[in-house]
Amino acid sequence: MAKRRTAAQIQAVVAAVERDRAKGLAVADSCRRHGITEQSYYRWRRHTTADADDATRRARELTSEVERLKQLLAEVMLDNQMLREVAKKKW
């Protein structure tokens, strides 16, 4: 019967296999040690890195949006200041 794992469990297993690989242990041995197949490991790793890539892309998009909005705000504040100065003058 197949085991169902939560996203947190999958991330923990992928991280553990990555640590084992950094120590020099083969992927097959590490997967066997953690009770998963190599195919599952590679599939989970692909999905977890895709999620990380999506988060990175989203953060980059939000950063550029913030910069654009800051620029717009600066322009509006400058226009507002110029209108106030014109309004202060007596004609």
GROMACS elastic network, one bead per residue, 0.5 to 0.9 nm:
[ bonds ]
;  ai    aj funct       b0    kb
    5     8     6  0.80241   500
    5     9     6  0.58674   500
    5    10     6  0.63322   500
    6     9     6  0.51468   500
    6    10     6  0.62439   500
    6    11     6  0.86689   500
    7    10     6  0.50645   500
    7    11     6  0.61789   500
    7    12     6  0.85779   500
    8    11     6  0.51432   500
    8    12     6  0.61611   500
    8    13     6  0.86912   500
    9    12     6  0.50217   500
    9    13     6  0.61907   500
    9    14     6  0.86086   500
   10    13     6  0.51615   500
   10    14     6  0.61450   500
   10    15     6  0.85127   500
   10    41     6  0.87731   500
   10    44     6  0.69405   500
   10    45     6  0.88827   500
   10    48     6  0.87166   500
   11    14     6  0.51351   500
   11    15     6  0.60501   500
   11    16     6  0.85213   500
   11    44     6  0.79384   500
   11    45     6  0.82772   500
   11    48     6  0.71636   500
   12    15     6  0.50991   500
   12    16     6  0.60904   500
   12    17     6  0.86510   500
   13    17     6  0.61581   500
   13    18     6  0.85125   500
   13    31     6  0.87643   500
   13    34     6  0.71135   500
   13    36     6  0.87753   500
   13    41     6  0.81896   500
   14    17     6  0.51788   500
   14    18     6  0.61373   500
   14    19     6  0.86515   500
   14    41     6  0.65669   500
   14    42     6  0.87534   500
   14    44     6  0.70918   500
   14    45     6  0.63191   500
   14    48     6  0.85262   500
   15    18     6  0.50000   500
   15    19     6  0.62005   500
   15    20     6  0.86558   500
   15    45     6  0.89938   500
   16    19     6  0.50602   500
   16    20     6  0.62351   500
   16    21     6  0.86072   500
   16    30     6  0.83751   500
   16    34     6  0.82808   500
   17    21     6  0.60971   500
   17    22     6  0.85871   500
   17    25     6  0.88099   500
   17    27     6  0.71604   500
   17    30     6  0.57463   500
   17    31     6  0.66877   500
   17    34     6  0.78440   500
   17    41     6  0.81682   500
   18    22     6  0.62003   500
   18    23     6  0.87069   500
   18    27     6  0.85554   500
   18    30     6  0.87930   500
   19    22     6  0.50481   500
   19    23     6  0.64104   500
   19    24     6  0.88830   500
   19    25     6  0.89046   500
   20    23     6  0.50741   500
   20    24     6  0.65483   500
   20    25     6  0.54326   500
   20    26     6  0.77987   500
   20    27     6  0.79872   500
   20    30     6  0.63028   500
   21    24     6  0.50534   500
   21    26     6  0.61848   500
   21    27     6  0.64374   500
   21    30     6  0.74948   500
   22    25     6  0.73339   500
   25    28     6  0.84616   500
   25    29     6  0.67095   500
   25    30     6  0.64522   500
   26    29     6  0.53099   500
   26    30     6  0.61927   500
   26    31     6  0.85757   500
   27    30     6  0.51139   500
   27    31     6  0.59787   500
   27    32     6  0.84550   500
   27    38     6  0.70966   500
   27    41     6  0.87736   500
   28    31     6  0.51811   500
   28    32     6  0.60991   500
   28    33     6  0.85255   500
   28    37     6  0.78033   500
   28    38     6  0.61144   500
   29    32     6  0.51225   500
   29    33     6  0.60959   500
   29    34     6  0.87396   500
   30    34     6  0.63322   500
   30    35     6  0.86171   500
   30    36     6  0.88250   500
   30    38     6  0.89484   500
   31    34     6  0.51533   500
   31    35     6  0.60495   500
   31    36     6  0.52100   500
   31    37     6  0.59273   500
   31    38     6  0.60044   500
   31    40     6  0.89167   500
   31    41     6  0.71614   500
   32    36     6  0.59491   500
   32    37     6  0.68176   500
   32    38     6  0.81551   500
   33    36     6  0.78722   500
   34    37     6  0.89047   500
   36    39     6  0.83153   500
   36    40     6  0.64869   500
   36    41     6  0.69652   500
   37    40     6  0.52141   500
   37    41     6  0.63835   500
   37    42     6  0.88191   500
   38    41     6  0.50094   500
   38    42     6  0.62258   500
   38    43     6  0.85366   500
   39    42     6  0.52935   500
   39    43     6  0.61105   500
   39    44     6  0.85121   500
   40    43     6  0.50828   500
   40    44     6  0.59319   500
   40    45     6  0.83650   500
   41    44     6  0.51680   500
   41    45     6  0.59638   500
   41    46     6  0.85073   500
   42    45     6  0.50258   500
   42    46     6  0.60885   500
   42    47     6  0.86401   500
   43    46     6  0.51653   500
   43    47     6  0.63171   500
   43    48     6  0.86961   500
   44    47     6  0.51049   500
   44    48     6  0.60550   500
   44    49     6  0.85046   500
   45    48     6  0.51394   500
   45    49     6  0.60313   500
   45    50     6  0.83639   500
   46    49     6  0.53300   500
   46    50     6  0.60559   500
   46    51     6  0.86650   500
   47    51     6  0.62101   500
   47    52     6  0.86594   500
   48    51     6  0.50807   500
   48    52     6  0.62839   500
   48    53     6  0.86307   500
   49    53     6  0.60259   500
   49    54     6  0.85078   500
   50    54     6  0.61293   500
   50    55     6  0.85917   500
   51    54     6  0.50589   500
   51    55     6  0.62256   500
   51    56     6  0.86156   500
   52    55     6  0.50540   500
   52    56     6  0.61317   500
   52    57     6  0.85409   500
   53    56     6  0.50406   500
   53    57     6  0.60565   500
   53    58     6  0.84907   500
   54    57     6  0.50587   500
   54    58     6  0.60320   500
   54    59     6  0.85215   500
   55    58     6  0.50525   500
   55    59     6  0.60889   500
   55    60     6  0.85720   500
   56    59     6  0.50995   500
   56    60     6  0.61943   500
   56    61     6  0.86487   500
   57    60     6  0.50975   500
   57    61     6  0.62137   500
   57    62     6  0.86439   500
   58    61     6  0.50429   500
   58    62     6  0.61394   500
   58    63     6  0.85637   500
   59    62     6  0.50817   500
   59    63     6  0.61160   500
   59    64     6  0.87048   500
   60    63     6  0.50945   500
   60    64     6  0.63466   500
   60    65     6  0.86446   500
   61    64     6  0.52575   500
   61    65     6  0.61835   500
   61    66     6  0.86742   500
   62    66     6  0.61162   500
   62    67     6  0.86471   500
   63    66     6  0.51207   500
   63    67     6  0.63419   500
   63    68     6  0.87102   500
   64    67     6  0.50997   500
   64    68     6  0.62186   500
   64    69     6  0.86609   500
   65    68     6  0.50581   500
   65    69     6  0.61638   500
   65    70     6  0.85642   500
   66    69     6  0.51084   500
   66    70     6  0.60861   500
   66    71     6  0.86348   500
   67    70     6  0.50581   500
   67    71     6  0.62785   500
   67    72     6  0.87414   500
   68    71     6  0.51745   500
   68    72     6  0.63635   500
   68    73     6  0.87102   500
   69    72     6  0.50162   500
   69    73     6  0.60877   500
   69    74     6  0.85598   500
   70    73     6  0.50665   500
   70    74     6  0.61622   500
   70    75     6  0.86817   500
   71    74     6  0.51434   500
   71    75     6  0.63269   500
   71    76     6  0.87633   500
   72    75     6  0.51486   500
   72    76     6  0.62572   500
   72    77     6  0.86218   500
   73    76     6  0.51236   500
   73    77     6  0.60768   500
   73    78     6  0.85413   500
   74    77     6  0.51230   500
   74    78     6  0.61508   500
   74    79     6  0.86449   500
   75    78     6  0.51258   500
   75    79     6  0.62216   500
   75    80     6  0.85874   500
   76    79     6  0.50638   500
   76    80     6  0.60741   500
   76    81     6  0.85806   500
   77    81     6  0.61341   500
   77    82     6  0.86469   500
   78    81     6  0.50779   500
   78    82     6  0.62320   500
   78    83     6  0.86653   500
   79    82     6  0.51441   500
   79    83     6  0.62293   500
   79    84     6  0.86862   500
   80    83     6  0.51575   500
   80    84     6  0.62567   500
   80    85     6  0.87344   500
   81    84     6  0.51354   500
   81    85     6  0.62980   500
   81    86     6  0.87257   500
   82    85     6  0.51389   500
   82    86     6  0.62575   500
   82    87     6  0.85996   500
   83    86     6  0.50811   500
   83    87     6  0.60504   500
   83    88     6  0.86661   500
   84    88     6  0.62375   500
   84    89     6  0.89634   500
   85    88     6  0.52270   500
   85    89     6  0.67824   500
   86    89     6  0.55178   500
   86    90     6  0.86448   500
   87    90     6  0.77458   500
